[in-house]
Amino acid sequence: MNRMELLAHYWECTYDKEDWFPPLKDALAGVTAAQASWRPEGEAANTIWENVSHLLYYKEQLLHRLSGTEFIHTAKTNDDTFRPSGGADDEAAWQATLQRLEAVHQQIQEKLAALSEEQFDQPLANAPVGKRVMSIILHDAFHTGQIVQIRKLQGSWPARRSFE
């Protein structure tokens, strides 16, 4: 397995393929807008929807960089990337966010599949392609863990989960 194949494998694992941690798609399965908007106690706690908005921002940024197109959404601070696109009871906006997340993930997956091993080290913004994508993979895994923890706190995560 070369580096690009390994990168593509872990890209799949962060969204819809089980590995050592639940993929993001499974972590979000069945979550309603109300559950996605629920906030755990604590000043620094984010909602599921805020975490998804944050992940979506950086995935869309990566897609534009891989595509060589301009990314028009510019957050002034990292905190700005956590702003969801709908209200607590806006099921349509939540479902649209989930569809957008899946679409951007799949588009990046297609871009990665088209890259050669030689392109792994090519610059993309201020880091090589491989490093940039791996950072997003680890970032997704981290926030997926937070989403699972939020679901555990709200009682919406299964007590037992089969992942084989």
GIJOHU-V480207 format. One record per residue. N is the residue number from 1. RES is the residue in one letter. SS is DSSP state (alpha for helix, beta for strand, coil for the rest). PHI is phi in whole degrees, -180 to 180 (NA if undefined). OMEGA is omega in whole degrees, 0 to 359 (none if undefined). Layout:
n-><N | N>
res-><RES | RES>
ss-><SS | SS>
phi-><PHI | PHI>
omega-><OMEGA | OMEGA>
This chain:
n-><1 | 2 | 3 | 4 | 5 | 6 | 7 | 8 | 9 | 10 | 11 | 12 | 13 | 14 | 15 | 16 | 17 | 18 | 19 | 20 | 21 | 22 | 23 | 24 | 25 | 26 | 27 | 28 | 29 | 30 | 31 | 32 | 33 | 34 | 35 | 36 | 37 | 38 | 39 | 40 | 41 | 42 | 43 | 44 | 45 | 46 | 47 | 48 | 49 | 50 | 51 | 52 | 53 | 54 | 55 | 56 | 57 | 58 | 59 | 60 | 61 | 62 | 63 | 64 | 65 | 66 | 67 | 68 | 69 | 70 | 71 | 72 | 73 | 74 | 75 | 76 | 77 | 78 | 79 | 80 | 81 | 82 | 83 | 84 | 85 | 86 | 87 | 88 | 89 | 90 | 91 | 92 | 93 | 94 | 95 | 96 | 97 | 98 | 99 | 100 | 101 | 102 | 103 | 104 | 105 | 106 | 107 | 108 | 109 | 110 | 111 | 112 | 113 | 114 | 115 | 116 | 117 | 118 | 119 | 120 | 121 | 122 | 123 | 124 | 125 | 126 | 127 | 128 | 129 | 130 | 131 | 132 | 133 | 134 | 135 | 136 | 137 | 138 | 139 | 140 | 141 | 142 | 143 | 144 | 145 | 146 | 147 | 148 | 149 | 150 | 151 | 152 | 153 | 154 | 155 | 156 | 157 | 158 | 159 | 160 | 161 | 162 | 163 | 164>
res-><M | N | R | M | E | L | L | A | H | Y | W | E | C | T | Y | D | K | E | D | W | F | P | P | L | K | D | A | L | A | G | V | T | A | A | Q | A | S | W | R | P | E | G | E | A | A | N | T | I | W | E | N | V | S | H | L | L | Y | Y | K | E | Q | L | L | H | R | L | S | G | T | E | F | I | H | T | A | K | T | N | D | D | T | F | R | P | S | G | G | A | D | D | E | A | A | W | Q | A | T | L | Q | R | L | E | A | V | H | Q | Q | I | Q | E | K | L | A | A | L | S | E | E | Q | F | D | Q | P | L | A | N | A | P | V | G | K | R | V | M | S | I | I | L | H | D | A | F | H | T | G | Q | I | V | Q | I | R | K | L | Q | G | S | W | P | A | R | R | S | F | E>
ss-><coil | coil | alpha | alpha | alpha | alpha | alpha | alpha | alpha | alpha | alpha | alpha | alpha | alpha | alpha | coil | coil | coil | coil | coil | coil | coil | coil | alpha | alpha | alpha | alpha | alpha | coil | coil | coil | coil | alpha | alpha | alpha | alpha | alpha | coil | coil | coil | coil | coil | coil | coil | coil | coil | coil | alpha | alpha | alpha | alpha | alpha | alpha | alpha | alpha | alpha | alpha | alpha | alpha | alpha | alpha | alpha | alpha | alpha | alpha | alpha | alpha | coil | coil | coil | coil | coil | coil | coil | coil | coil | coil | alpha | alpha | alpha | alpha | alpha | coil | coil | coil | coil | coil | coil | coil | coil | alpha | alpha | alpha | alpha | alpha | alpha | alpha | alpha | alpha | alpha | alpha | alpha | alpha | alpha | alpha | alpha | alpha | alpha | alpha | alpha | alpha | alpha | alpha | alpha | coil | coil | alpha | alpha | alpha | alpha | alpha | coil | beta | beta | coil | coil | beta | beta | alpha | alpha | alpha | alpha | alpha | alpha | alpha | alpha | alpha | alpha | alpha | alpha | alpha | alpha | alpha | alpha | alpha | alpha | alpha | alpha | alpha | alpha | alpha | alpha | alpha | alpha | coil | coil | coil | coil | coil | coil | coil | coil | coil | coil>
phi-><NA | -86 | -63 | -68 | -65 | -66 | -61 | -63 | -61 | -72 | -62 | -63 | -64 | -73 | -114 | -141 | -126 | -65 | -141 | -77 | -140 | -66 | -72 | -56 | -60 | -67 | -63 | -101 | -60 | 79 | -74 | -88 | -61 | -64 | -67 | -66 | -96 | -68 | -112 | -66 | -64 | 121 | -64 | -94 | -80 | -103 | -83 | -61 | -63 | -64 | -62 | -64 | -61 | -63 | -62 | -62 | -57 | -75 | -68 | -65 | -61 | -63 | -59 | -65 | -65 | -66 | -87 | 73 | -112 | -77 | -97 | -84 | -86 | -116 | -82 | -76 | -136 | -60 | -59 | -64 | -78 | -92 | -84 | -74 | -95 | -154 | -91 | -57 | -106 | -89 | -61 | -64 | -67 | -64 | -64 | -64 | -63 | -65 | -66 | -64 | -61 | -65 | -62 | -68 | -62 | -65 | -65 | -67 | -59 | -65 | -63 | -65 | -63 | -87 | -82 | -92 | -58 | -66 | -78 | -54 | -95 | -70 | -68 | -140 | 61 | -108 | -151 | -65 | -50 | -59 | -68 | -61 | -67 | -62 | -62 | -67 | -59 | -65 | -62 | -63 | -62 | -60 | -72 | -63 | -60 | -65 | -63 | -61 | -62 | -61 | -63 | -64 | -63 | -88 | 80 | -103 | -98 | -62 | -65 | -127 | -134 | -93 | -133 | -96>
omega-><178 | 185 | 180 | 177 | 178 | 178 | 179 | 178 | 182 | 173 | 177 | 183 | 181 | 184 | 188 | 179 | 183 | 174 | 180 | 179 | 180 | 177 | 183 | 181 | 177 | 180 | 182 | 184 | 176 | 181 | 178 | 177 | 179 | 178 | 180 | 182 | 181 | 182 | 174 | 178 | 178 | 184 | 186 | 184 | 176 | 175 | 174 | 182 | 178 | 177 | 180 | 178 | 178 | 178 | 181 | 179 | 184 | 174 | 179 | 177 | 179 | 180 | 179 | 178 | 178 | 182 | 183 | 180 | 182 | 175 | 188 | 180 | 181 | 176 | 179 | 178 | 177 | 179 | 180 | 183 | 181 | 183 | 180 | 184 | 181 | 180 | 186 | 182 | 184 | 183 | 180 | 179 | 178 | 179 | 177 | 177 | 179 | 178 | 178 | 178 | 180 | 181 | 182 | 178 | 180 | 179 | 177 | 179 | 177 | 178 | 180 | 180 | 182 | 181 | 177 | 178 | 181 | 182 | 180 | 184 | 180 | 181 | 176 | 189 | 184 | 179 | 176 | 182 | 183 | 180 | 181 | 181 | 179 | 177 | 178 | 178 | 180 | 177 | 178 | 180 | 179 | 183 | 174 | 176 | 177 | 180 | 177 | 179 | 177 | 179 | 176 | 180 | 181 | 178 | 181 | 177 | 183 | 178 | 176 | 184 | 176 | 182 | 178 | none>
